[in-house]
Amino acid sequence: MTLTVDQIVAAQKANAETLFGLTAKAFEGVEKLVALNLTASQAALQETAEHVQAVLSVKDAQELLALQAGMFQPLAEKAAAFSRHVYEISTGVSSEFSKVTEAKTAELQKGVSTFVESAAKNAPAGTDTAVAFVKTAVNAANTAYESVQKAVKQATDVAEANITAATNTALNAAKSAAPAAKKRTAA
């Protein structure tokens, strides 16, 4: 099986389009992260100014402690929300990259299989054992790749579940700590 110049040019064009598509997706992710950071920074600046004003109007230490205790839970919730947004953006971009990688890998596997089949049909007599070995090796490589894909998917699912559980635990801890802190300041 010989590749023609047109086939090589078409393959290079397809690869360039894929590269530019992935680059665009990466920039979209960066843009989303920048926008998220700007929004979070603006909100933090505004909240800090409001908190400073509230602190300056405090009349005694107990009121200051109550003010500080009241900020803990919303701060933890905002940090968790920010982390969730960053995670969603990064997993979205990663998902796009994975889809393209899987599609290109499937194309490559199909091309290799087609090449092996073509080579097997045109193989000289007496090379049946070598052809069978190559076919077995290609099938084994495809099976190994599919196993790795499944393992990565399972690991990603476990990591996502762990992140969700950790976020929920942190939020619950913040919710339970805020009333306890208020009780201590009231005592």
Helices and strands as residue ranges (DSSP letters): H 5-56, H 61-121, H 128-186
